[in-house]
Amino acid sequence: MAEQNNGTAAAAPTNDQQAQFTIQKIYVKDVSFEVPNSPQIFNEPGQPQLELNLNQKVGRVADGLFEVVLHVTLTCKLADKTVYLAEVQQAGLFALANFDERTLDMMLGTYCPNVLFPYVRQTLGELVSNGGFPPFYLQPINFEALYAEGLRRRAEQAQGGQAPEAGNA
């Protein structure tokens, strides 16, 4: 007798079950924009410097349901003064079922961030423009390369740091 899946998770996936990926929700988890030296900073001469910091966090919400958060911090400085600081935490809830552990890890580390990226890019760009500054366009990010680097680092840690130092490979 064949089993029917009525939307509930089976106890153990079998080989004939197909992998399933569903976007449950995409949302802004946290957002902040600061111009600590305004209004004087608008009249400061010089070329501002931008620093971008990107972090990614994955958390298991329930069985087969994961929250992936892209946290982007953009800091604009002019000499030693902060012009603006923009932070966006763009999040998504993703349902993933019947993936092996390696593929699940790859989906959460590459595919999900790629889904979130256009949203964080738009939010960050609007924050900067609405703050009275020239538009900022977040360049595409190669999440596959970042994931591969993360795997390499995990492998080094698992080997007790026996791998060659970065740049000496």
C-alpha positions as CSV (number, residue, x, y, z in Angstrom):
1,M,0.0,0.0,0.0
2,A,1.5,3.4,-1.0
3,E,1.8,6.1,1.6
4,Q,0.3,9.5,0.9
5,N,2.0,12.7,2.1
6,N,-0.7,15.1,3.4
7,G,1.7,17.8,4.2
8,T,3.1,16.3,7.3
9,A,6.7,15.2,7.5
10,A,7.4,11.5,7.2
11,A,9.4,9.8,9.9
12,A,12.3,9.0,7.6
13,P,12.7,10.0,4.0
14,T,12.9,7.2,1.5
15,N,14.8,7.2,-1.8
16,D,11.7,7.9,-3.8
17,Q,10.8,11.1,-2.0
18,Q,11.9,14.2,-3.9
19,A,13.7,17.1,-2.3
20,Q,11.4,20.0,-1.6
21,F,12.3,23.7,-1.2
22,T,9.8,26.3,-0.3
23,I,10.1,30.0,0.6
24,Q,7.8,30.5,3.5
25,K,8.4,34.2,4.2
26,I,10.9,37.0,3.4
27,Y,11.1,39.9,5.9
28,V,13.3,42.6,7.3
29,K,14.4,41.4,10.8
30,D,16.2,44.6,11.8
31,V,17.2,47.9,10.1
32,S,19.1,50.9,11.3
33,F,20.4,54.1,9.7
34,E,22.5,56.7,11.6
35,V,24.1,60.0,10.6
36,P,25.8,60.8,13.8
37,N,27.5,64.0,12.6
38,S,24.7,65.6,10.8
39,P,24.1,68.3,9.7
40,Q,27.7,69.4,9.7
41,I,28.9,66.3,7.9
42,F,27.0,67.4,4.7
43,N,29.5,70.3,4.3
44,E,32.7,68.4,5.0
45,P,35.1,68.3,2.0
46,G,36.9,65.1,1.0
47,Q,36.4,61.7,-0.5
48,P,34.3,59.4,1.7
49,Q,35.5,55.8,2.3
50,L,33.0,52.9,2.3
51,E,33.4,49.7,4.4
52,L,31.0,46.8,3.9
53,N,30.6,43.9,6.3
54,L,28.5,40.9,5.4
55,N,27.5,38.1,7.8
56,Q,25.1,35.2,7.4
57,K,23.3,33.2,10.1
58,V,21.3,30.1,9.8
59,G,19.0,28.8,12.5
60,R,16.7,25.8,12.7
61,V,13.2,27.0,13.6
62,A,11.4,23.6,13.4
63,D,11.9,20.3,11.7
64,G,12.6,21.2,8.1
65,L,12.1,24.9,8.7
66,F,15.1,27.3,8.7
67,E,15.7,31.0,9.2
68,V,18.5,32.5,7.1
69,V,19.6,36.0,8.0
70,L,21.9,38.2,5.9
71,H,23.3,41.0,8.0
72,V,24.9,43.8,6.0
73,T,26.6,46.8,7.7
74,L,27.7,49.7,5.5
75,T,29.9,52.3,7.1
76,C,30.8,55.5,5.3
77,K,33.6,57.6,6.8
78,L,35.2,60.9,5.9
79,A,38.7,61.1,7.6
80,D,38.0,60.0,11.2
81,K,34.3,61.0,11.2
82,T,31.4,58.6,10.5
83,V,29.2,60.0,7.7
84,Y,26.6,57.3,8.0
85,L,26.1,53.8,9.3
86,A,23.5,51.6,7.6
87,E,22.6,48.1,8.9
88,V,20.1,45.7,7.4
89,Q,19.2,42.2,8.6
90,Q,17.2,40.6,5.8
91,A,15.7,37.3,6.8
92,G,13.8,34.5,5.2
93,L,12.0,31.3,6.4
94,F,12.8,28.4,4.2
95,A,11.3,24.9,4.3
96,L,13.6,22.2,3.1
97,A,12.7,18.5,3.1
98,N,14.4,15.3,1.9
99,F,17.8,16.8,1.3
100,D,21.0,14.9,2.4
101,E,23.0,16.8,5.0
102,R,25.6,18.0,2.5
103,T,23.1,19.4,0.0
104,L,21.0,20.9,2.9
105,D,24.1,22.7,4.1
106,M,24.8,24.0,0.6
107,M,21.2,25.1,0.0
108,L,21.3,27.1,3.3
109,G,24.7,28.5,2.6
110,T,24.3,29.5,-1.0
111,Y,20.8,29.3,-2.5
112,C,18.9,30.9,0.4
113,P,21.3,33.9,0.6
114,N,21.0,34.4,-3.1
115,V,17.2,34.6,-2.7
116,L,17.6,37.2,0.1
117,F,20.2,39.3,-1.7
118,P,18.0,41.4,-3.9
119,Y,15.9,42.4,-0.9
120,V,18.9,43.5,1.2
121,R,20.3,45.3,-1.8
122,Q,17.1,47.3,-2.3
123,T,16.6,48.1,1.4
124,L,20.3,49.2,1.8
125,G,20.1,51.4,-1.3
126,E,16.9,53.1,-0.2
127,L,18.3,53.7,3.3
128,V,21.3,55.5,1.9
129,S,19.3,57.5,-0.7
130,N,16.6,58.5,1.8
131,G,19.4,59.6,4.2
132,G,20.3,62.3,1.7
133,F,23.4,60.6,0.2
134,P,24.3,59.6,-3.3
135,P,22.9,56.2,-4.3
136,F,24.7,53.1,-3.1
137,Y,24.5,50.0,-5.3
138,L,25.5,46.8,-3.5
139,Q,27.5,44.8,-6.1
140,P,26.6,41.1,-6.6
141,I,28.0,38.7,-4.1
142,N,29.3,35.2,-5.0
143,F,27.7,33.2,-2.2
144,E,29.1,30.0,-3.8
145,A,32.7,31.2,-3.3
146,L,31.9,32.4,0.2
147,Y,30.4,29.0,1.0
148,A,33.5,27.2,-0.5
149,E,35.8,29.3,1.6
150,G,33.7,28.5,4.7
151,L,34.0,24.7,3.9
152,R,37.7,25.1,3.5
153,R,38.0,26.8,6.9
154,R,35.8,24.1,8.6
155,A,38.1,21.4,7.1
156,E,41.1,23.2,8.5
157,Q,39.6,23.4,11.9
158,A,38.6,19.8,11.8
159,Q,42.2,18.9,11.0
160,G,43.4,20.9,14.0
161,G,44.7,23.7,11.9
162,Q,47.3,21.5,10.1
163,A,46.4,23.1,6.7
164,P,48.8,25.7,5.2
165,E,48.2,29.4,6.0
166,A,46.1,31.5,3.8
167,G,48.1,32.7,0.8
168,N,50.6,29.8,1.1
169,A,48.6,27.1,-0.6
